[in-house]
Amino acid sequence: MASTLTDRLTRLVKTMRGQARITESNVQDMLREVRMALLEADVALPVVRDFIARVKERALGQEVAGALNPGQALVGMVHKELAATMGEGVADLNLAAQPPAVILMAGLQGAGKTTTTAKLAKHLITKRKKKVLTVSADVYRPAAIEQLRLVTAQAGAEWFPSAPDQKPREIALAALDYAKRHYFDVLLVDTAGRLGIDEALMAEISELHAALNPVETLFVVDAMQGQDAVNTARAFKDALPLTGVVLTKLDGDSRGGAALSVRQVTGAPIKFAGISEKIDGLEVFDAERHAGRVLGMGDIVALVEEVQKGVDLGAAQKFADKMKSGGGFDLTDFLGQITQMKKMGGLSSLMDKLPSQLTAKAAGADMGRAERDVKRMEGIICAMTPLERRKPELIKASRKRRIATGAGVPVQEVNRLLKQFEQMQGMMKKMKGGGLMKMMKRMGGAGGGFPGMPR
């Protein structure tokens, strides 16, 4: 949805430039583009109609303020309504209960419930400092219990064992008793899913809800389901008092079709979004920020958070002090910078959070190739000895051949890396000498960029 809606709105902003007022005519033009983009994203038709009606009501006859043209003003209105449709602001988990607070995870098979359970455990441990126990009440899928055990271990939480020959209700009550006796703050219950909605599934999960009386009942839905998500959401809403929604696979192509539909149908706020396959790839859902992403405004706040999470501040300070004191920039430092970038999700992850105007400038660059180049550089440096990393001038023909063999690349790739490193080393020396501004001016005049990176 993001790219389609962004492209359509960008074209419209250009065509409406110079018009002094928002009129019924130009509003209709814009709403037609928005309607088509939403329908292409598989947003439910009733949701689209309601959304379009609200934008139209807000827009008609409104004066254009300040330096905005009508197109930009209308984009602002669409942004506000998108955020409102997805549930303005942030909806946090309600853990105000006598421990353990029980969280019931519901949804169809394949939506990512089990992985999301572990991701939520990780979030509660790292962000809320809670002691977390997980349990699987899925006795139908052979690998479900073992899968939860493995991902729970990755999250750093404790797992309560269960077996396929047990009843889901018995499993859940035994886990609750264990959690009480061992002073756990939160119990996460992963329930069974089916490939489709059926009465047996709904009856079982309703029974679990009645037995556990959870403080949160989270509906886990695949963001790439689109229109199908609406039918699933409606069925679970009728069976359970849902308190929140978790959208998984939001890093896929959909970028929000389900987010618009599910929030409207269930009436429950979207509380979390799965943004990657990593165990920490779960973020608190912020409707305002997600609306910005959908409209191509990027998510600079998320970018900053990603940097803060991924960067080792101690190592960064050490590197800065080394540069300031005139310590030489060596290949170990170069490897450190590559590692930091990987921790932040790599080039494509960072680019994804930038506004579309900036990413458009890099549209010609092959991000996949750039990522592969970075991995290749990392492999070459890792094939060197610590001495060679500290003193690259030692790397002559025989050493180059050995390094190339170790990294599985041609010798030419080793030569290319060393050349790029020399260029970066020269830049670091200029920074140390107080010539940063002069260097930036020269780079700007020559249209240069960092060695080895897309220009």
C-alpha positions as CSV (number, residue, x, y, z in Angstrom):
1,M,0.0,0.0,0.0
2,A,2.8,2.4,0.9
3,S,4.5,2.7,-2.5
4,T,1.2,2.9,-4.4
5,L,-0.4,5.5,-2.2
6,T,2.8,7.5,-2.0
7,D,3.2,7.6,-5.8
8,R,-0.3,8.6,-6.4
9,L,-0.3,11.4,-3.8
10,T,3.1,12.7,-5.0
11,R,1.8,13.0,-8.5
12,L,-1.3,14.8,-7.3
13,V,0.7,17.3,-5.2
14,K,2.6,18.2,-8.3
15,T,-0.5,18.7,-10.4
16,M,-2.2,20.8,-7.8
17,R,0.8,23.1,-7.3
18,G,-0.2,26.8,-7.8
19,Q,-3.9,26.4,-6.9
20,A,-4.8,28.7,-4.1
21,R,-7.8,26.8,-2.6
22,I,-9.1,23.4,-1.9
23,T,-12.2,22.9,-4.1
24,E,-14.7,20.1,-4.6
25,S,-13.1,19.4,-7.9
26,N,-9.5,18.9,-6.7
27,V,-10.7,17.1,-3.6
28,Q,-12.5,14.6,-5.9
29,D,-9.3,14.1,-7.9
30,M,-7.3,13.3,-4.8
31,L,-9.9,11.1,-3.2
32,R,-10.1,9.0,-6.4
33,E,-6.4,8.4,-6.2
34,V,-6.6,7.5,-2.5
35,R,-9.6,5.2,-3.0
36,M,-7.8,3.3,-5.8
37,A,-4.6,2.9,-3.7
38,L,-6.6,1.6,-0.7
39,L,-8.6,-0.8,-2.7
40,E,-5.4,-2.1,-4.4
41,A,-4.0,-2.7,-0.9
42,D,-7.0,-4.9,-0.2
43,V,-8.5,-2.7,2.4
44,A,-12.1,-3.6,3.2
45,L,-14.6,-1.6,1.1
46,P,-16.7,-0.3,4.0
47,V,-13.5,0.9,5.7
48,V,-12.5,2.7,2.4
49,R,-15.9,4.4,2.1
50,D,-15.9,5.6,5.6
51,F,-12.3,6.9,5.3
52,I,-13.0,8.8,2.1
53,A,-16.1,10.4,3.5
54,R,-14.2,11.7,6.6
55,V,-11.4,13.1,4.5
56,K,-13.9,14.8,2.2
57,E,-15.8,16.3,5.1
58,R,-12.5,17.6,6.6
59,A,-11.2,19.0,3.3
60,L,-14.0,20.8,1.6
61,G,-13.7,24.6,1.6
62,Q,-10.6,24.6,3.9
63,E,-8.2,27.5,3.2
64,V,-4.6,26.5,2.5
65,A,-2.4,27.7,5.3
66,G,1.1,29.2,5.0
67,A,3.4,27.9,2.3
68,L,1.4,24.8,1.7
69,N,-0.3,24.2,-1.7
70,P,-3.6,22.3,-1.8
71,G,-2.0,19.0,-2.6
72,Q,0.3,19.2,0.4
73,A,-2.6,20.3,2.6
74,L,-4.7,17.3,1.5
75,V,-1.8,14.9,2.2
76,G,-1.8,16.3,5.7
77,M,-5.5,15.6,6.1
78,V,-5.1,12.0,4.7
79,H,-2.2,11.5,7.2
80,K,-4.5,12.6,10.1
81,E,-7.3,10.4,9.0
82,L,-5.0,7.4,8.5
83,A,-3.7,7.8,12.0
84,A,-7.3,8.1,13.4
85,T,-8.4,5.0,11.4
86,M,-5.6,2.9,12.9
87,G,-6.2,4.2,16.4
88,E,-4.4,7.5,17.3
89,G,-1.3,7.3,19.3
90,V,0.0,4.3,21.2
91,A,-2.0,1.7,23.2
92,D,0.1,0.1,25.9
93,L,-0.4,-3.3,27.5
94,N,-2.5,-3.4,30.6
95,L,-0.5,-5.3,33.2
96,A,-2.3,-3.8,36.2
97,A,-3.4,-7.0,37.8
98,Q,-2.4,-9.4,40.6
99,P,0.6,-11.2,39.2
100,P,0.8,-13.2,37.1
101,A,-0.9,-11.0,34.5
102,V,-2.2,-13.5,31.9
103,I,-2.0,-12.6,28.1
104,L,-3.9,-14.9,25.7
105,M,-2.6,-15.0,22.2
106,A,-5.3,-15.8,19.5
107,G,-5.3,-16.1,15.7
108,L,-5.2,-18.4,12.8
109,Q,-2.4,-20.9,12.0
110,G,0.4,-19.3,10.0
111,A,-0.2,-15.8,11.4
112,G,2.9,-16.0,13.5
113,K,1.4,-16.5,17.0
114,T,4.2,-18.6,18.4
115,T,7.0,-16.4,17.2
116,T,5.1,-13.3,18.3
117,T,4.6,-14.9,21.8
118,A,8.4,-15.1,22.2
119,K,8.9,-11.6,20.7
120,L,6.4,-10.2,23.2
121,A,8.2,-12.1,26.0
122,K,11.5,-10.4,24.9
123,H,9.8,-7.0,24.8
124,L,8.4,-7.5,28.4
125,I,11.7,-8.6,29.7
126,T,13.8,-5.8,28.1
127,K,11.4,-2.9,28.1
128,R,9.2,-3.6,31.1
129,K,11.6,-5.6,33.3
130,K,9.1,-8.4,33.8
131,K,9.7,-12.1,34.8
132,V,7.9,-14.0,32.0
133,L,6.6,-17.5,31.6
134,T,5.3,-18.9,28.3
135,V,3.2,-22.0,27.7
136,S,1.8,-23.7,24.5
137,A,-1.8,-24.9,24.6
138,D,-1.5,-25.9,20.9
139,V,-1.8,-29.7,21.1
140,Y,-2.7,-30.2,17.4
141,R,0.3,-29.0,15.5
142,P,3.1,-31.5,16.3
143,A,6.0,-28.9,16.3
144,A,4.2,-26.1,18.1
145,I,5.2,-26.9,21.6
146,E,8.9,-27.5,20.7
147,Q,8.9,-24.3,18.5
148,L,7.7,-22.3,21.5
149,R,10.4,-23.9,23.7
150,L,13.1,-22.9,21.3
151,V,12.0,-19.3,20.7
152,T,11.3,-18.7,24.4
153,A,14.9,-19.7,25.1
154,Q,16.1,-17.1,22.5
155,A,13.9,-14.5,24.2
156,G,15.4,-15.2,27.6
157,A,12.1,-16.2,29.2
158,E,11.0,-19.4,31.0
159,W,9.0,-22.1,29.2
160,F,6.4,-24.3,30.8
161,P,6.3,-27.8,29.4
162,S,3.1,-29.3,27.8
163,A,2.3,-32.4,25.8
164,P,0.0,-33.2,22.8
165,D,-2.0,-35.7,24.9
166,Q,-3.1,-33.0,27.4
167,K,-6.2,-30.9,27.3
168,P,-5.6,-27.2,26.5
169,R,-7.5,-26.1,29.6
170,E,-5.5,-28.4,31.9
171,I,-2.2,-27.1,30.4
172,A,-3.2,-23.5,30.9
173,L,-4.4,-23.9,34.5
174,A,-1.2,-25.9,35.4
175,A,1.0,-23.1,33.9
176,L,-1.0,-20.5,35.8
177,D,-0.5,-22.4,39.1
178,Y,3.2,-22.7,38.4
179,A,3.5,-19.0,37.6
180,K,1.8,-18.1,40.8
181,R,4.0,-20.3,42.9
182,H,7.2,-19.1,41.3
183,Y,6.3,-15.4,41.3
184,F,6.2,-14.7,37.6
185,D,4.9,-11.2,36.5
186,V,3.4,-12.3,33.2
187,L,2.1,-15.6,31.7
188,L,1.9,-15.7,27.9
189,V,-0.5,-18.4,26.6
190,D,0.0,-19.5,23.0
191,T,-3.2,-21.0,21.7
192,A,-4.0,-23.3,18.8
193,G,-4.7,-22.0,15.4
194,R,-6.5,-23.5,12.4
195,L,-6.1,-23.0,8.7
196,G,-9.6,-21.5,8.8
197,I,-12.2,-20.4,11.2
198,D,-14.2,-23.3,12.7
199,E,-16.5,-23.8,15.7
200,A,-14.2,-26.1,17.5
201,L,-11.4,-23.5,17.5
202,M,-13.7,-20.8,18.8
203,A,-15.3,-23.0,21.5
204,E,-11.8,-24.0,22.7
205,I,-10.4,-20.5,22.9
206,S,-13.6,-19.2,24.6
207,E,-13.2,-22.0,27.2
208,L,-9.5,-21.0,27.8
209,H,-10.5,-17.3,28.2
210,A,-13.2,-18.2,30.8
211,A,-10.7,-20.4,32.7
212,L,-7.8,-17.9,32.7
213,N,-9.6,-14.6,32.8
214,P,-6.7,-12.8,31.0
215,V,-5.9,-9.1,31.4
216,E,-5.1,-9.0,27.7
217,T,-6.5,-11.0,24.8
218,L,-4.4,-10.2,21.7
219,F,-5.5,-11.1,18.2
220,V,-2.4,-11.9,16.0
221,V,-3.1,-11.3,12.3
222,D,-0.8,-11.4,9.2
223,A,-0.6,-7.9,7.8
224,M,-0.3,-9.3,4.3
225,Q,-3.7,-11.0,4.5
226,G,-5.6,-7.9,3.4
227,Q,-9.3,-8.5,2.9
228,D,-9.2,-12.0,4.5
229,A,-8.0,-10.4,7.7
230,V,-11.4,-8.7,8.0
231,N,-13.4,-12.0,8.1
232,T,-10.9,-13.5,10.6
233,A,-11.1,-10.4,12.8
234,R,-14.8,-10.4,12.8
235,A,-15.0,-14.1,13.9
236,F,-12.6,-13.6,16.7
237,K,-14.3,-10.4,17.9
238,D,-17.6,-12.4,18.1
239,A,-16.0,-15.2,20.1
240,L,-13.6,-13.2,22.4
241,P,-13.5,-9.8,24.1
242,L,-10.3,-8.7,22.3
243,T,-8.2,-6.1,24.0
244,G,-5.6,-5.5,21.3
245,V,-4.2,-6.5,17.9
246,V,-0.7,-7.6,16.9
247,L,0.1,-7.2,13.2
248,T,2.8,-9.6,12.0
249,K,4.9,-9.4,8.8
250,L,4.5,-5.6,8.5
251,D,7.9,-5.5,6.8
252,G,6.3,-7.3,3.8
253,D,4.7,-5.7,0.8
254,S,1.3,-4.8,2.3
255,R,2.5,-2.0,4.6
256,G,-0.9,-1.4,6.2
257,G,-4.0,-2.8,4.3
258,A,-4.8,-5.0,7.2
259,A,-3.9,-2.3,9.7
260,L,-6.7,-0.1,8.4
261,S,-9.3,-2.9,8.2
262,V,-8.7,-4.8,11.4
263,R,-8.7,-1.8,13.7
264,Q,-12.0,-0.7,12.3
265,V,-13.7,-4.1,12.4
266,T,-12.5,-5.2,15.9
267,G,-12.6,-1.9,17.6
268,A,-9.5,-3.1,19.4
269,P,-6.3,-1.0,19.3
270,I,-3.3,-2.2,17.4
271,K,-0.7,-2.6,20.2
272,F,2.3,-4.2,18.4
273,A,3.7,-4.7,15.0
274,G,6.1,-7.4,13.8
275,I,8.8,-5.6,11.7
276,S,11.4,-8.4,11.2
277,E,12.0,-12.1,11.8
278,K,14.5,-11.4,14.6
279,I,13.5,-12.1,18.2
280,D,13.6,-8.3,19.0
281,G,11.6,-7.5,15.8
282,L,8.5,-6.4,17.6
283,E,7.7,-2.7,18.1
284,V,5.0,-0.8,19.9
285,F,2.5,0.3,17.2
286,D,2.3,4.1,16.8
287,A,-0.6,5.0,14.5
288,E,0.8,8.4,13.8
289,R,4.2,7.1,12.8
290,H,2.8,4.3,10.8
291,A,0.6,6.7,8.8
292,G,3.8,8.7,8.0
293,R,5.4,5.5,6.7
294,V,2.4,4.7,4.5
295,L,2.5,8.2,3.0
296,G,6.2,8.0,2.3
297,M,7.1,10.5,5.1
298,G,9.5,7.9,6.5
299,D,9.9,7.2,10.2
300,I,12.8,9.2,11.5
301,V,11.9,8.4,15.2
302,A,12.1,4.7,14.4
303,L,15.5,5.3,12.6
304,V,16.8,7.0,15.7
305,E,15.5,4.2,18.0
306,E,17.2,1.6,15.6
307,V,20.5,3.5,15.9
308,Q,20.3,3.8,19.7
309,K,19.4,0.1,20.0
310,G,22.0,-1.2,17.5
311,V,25.0,1.1,18.3
312,D,27.4,0.2,21.1
313,L,27.8,3.7,22.5
314,G,30.9,2.8,24.4
315,A,32.6,1.5,21.3
316,A,31.4,4.6,19.3
317,Q,32.9,6.9,22.0
318,K,36.2,4.9,22.0
319,F,36.3,5.2,18.2
320,A,35.6,9.0,18.3
321,D,38.4,9.5,21.0
322,K,40.8,7.5,18.9
323,M,40.1,9.7,15.8
324,K,40.4,12.9,17.9
325,S,43.7,11.9,19.4
326,G,45.1,11.1,16.0
327,G,45.2,7.3,16.4
328,G,45.3,5.6,13.0
329,F,42.1,4.4,11.4
330,D,42.8,0.7,10.7
331,L,40.9,-2.3,9.2
332,T,39.7,-3.3,12.7
333,D,37.9,0.0,13.0
334,F,36.5,-0.4,9.5
335,L,35.1,-3.9,10.5
336,G,33.6,-2.3,13.6
337,Q,31.7,0.3,11.6
338,I,30.4,-2.5,9.3
339,T,29.3,-4.5,12.4
340,Q,27.5,-1.5,13.8
341,M,25.6,-1.0,10.6
342,K,24.5,-4.6,10.5
343,K,23.2,-4.3,14.1
344,M,20.9,-1.5,12.9
345,G,19.4,-3.8,10.2
346,G,21.7,-3.1,7.3
347,L,21.3,-0.5,4.5
348,S,17.9,-1.6,3.3
349,S,16.4,-1.4,6.8
350,L,17.7,2.1,7.3
351,M,16.6,3.3,3.9
352,D,13.1,2.0,4.6
353,K,12.7,4.5,7.4
354,L,13.8,7.5,5.4
355,P,11.2,9.8,3.7
356,S,10.4,8.8,0.1
357,Q,12.0,12.0,-1.3
358,L,15.4,10.8,0.0
359,T,15.0,7.2,-0.9
360,A,14.0,8.2,-4.4
361,K,17.5,9.7,-4.9
362,A,18.9,6.3,-4.2
363,A,16.4,4.5,-6.4
364,G,19.1,3.9,-9.0
365,A,21.3,2.1,-6.5
366,D,21.0,-1.6,-6.1
367,M,20.5,-2.0,-2.4
368,G,20.8,-5.8,-2.6
369,R,24.1,-5.4,-4.4
370,A,25.3,-2.8,-1.8
371,E,24.4,-5.2,1.0
372,R,26.3,-8.0,-0.7
373,D,29.3,-5.7,-1.1
374,V,29.3,-4.9,2.6
375,K,29.1,-8.7,3.5
376,R,32.0,-9.3,1.1
377,M,34.1,-6.6,2.7
378,E,33.4,-8.1,6.1
379,G,34.4,-11.6,4.9
380,I,37.7,-10.3,3.5
381,I,38.6,-8.4,6.7
382,C,37.7,-11.4,8.8
383,A,40.1,-13.5,6.7
384,M,43.0,-11.3,7.8
385,T,45.2,-11.7,10.8
386,P,45.0,-9.1,13.7
387,L,48.4,-7.8,12.6
388,E,47.3,-7.3,9.0
389,R,44.2,-5.4,10.1
390,R,46.4,-3.1,12.2
391,K,49.0,-2.7,9.4
392,P,47.4,-3.1,6.0
393,E,50.7,-2.0,4.4
394,L,52.0,-5.5,5.1
395,I,49.5,-7.1,2.8
396,K,51.5,-7.9,-0.4
397,A,50.9,-10.5,-3.2
398,S,51.2,-13.7,-1.2
399,R,49.1,-12.4,1.7
400,K,46.4,-11.2,-0.7
401,R,46.2,-14.6,-2.2
402,R,45.8,-16.2,1.2
403,I,43.1,-13.7,2.3
404,A,41.2,-14.1,-1.0
405,T,41.2,-17.9,-0.6
406,G,40.0,-17.6,3.0
407,A,37.2,-15.2,2.1
408,G,36.3,-17.1,-1.1
409,V,36.7,-14.2,-3.4
410,P,39.1,-13.2,-6.3
411,V,42.3,-11.3,-5.4
412,Q,40.9,-8.3,-7.3
413,E,38.2,-8.0,-4.5
414,V,40.9,-7.8,-1.9
415,N,42.7,-5.1,-3.9
416,R,39.4,-3.2,-4.3
417,L,38.8,-3.3,-0.5
418,L,42.3,-2.1,0.3
419,K,41.9,0.8,-2.2
420,Q,38.5,1.8,-0.6
421,F,40.1,1.6,2.8
422,E,42.9,3.9,1.8
423,Q,40.4,6.5,0.6
424,M,38.5,6.3,3.9
425,Q,41.7,6.4,5.9
426,G,42.6,9.6,4.0
427,M,39.2,11.1,4.9
428,M,39.7,10.3,8.6
429,K,43.1,12.0,8.6
430,K,41.5,15.2,7.2
431,M,38.8,15.1,9.9
432,K,41.4,14.9,12.6
433,G,43.3,17.9,11.2
434,G,40.2,20.1,11.5
435,G,39.7,20.0,7.7
436,L,36.2,18.4,7.9
437,M,34.4,21.5,6.4
438,K,36.9,21.8,3.6
439,M,36.6,18.1,2.8
440,M,32.8,18.3,2.8
441,K,32.9,21.3,0.4
442,R,35.3,19.4,-1.9
443,M,33.0,16.3,-1.8
444,G,30.0,18.5,-2.5
445,G,31.6,20.1,-5.5
446,A,32.8,16.8,-6.9
447,G,29.5,15.1,-6.2
448,G,31.4,12.5,-4.2
449,G,30.3,10.1,-1.5
450,F,31.7,7.4,0.8
451,P,33.9,4.9,-0.9
452,G,32.1,1.7,-1.8
453,M,28.7,3.1,-1.1
454,P,25.9,4.0,-3.6
455,R,26.2,7.6,-4.9
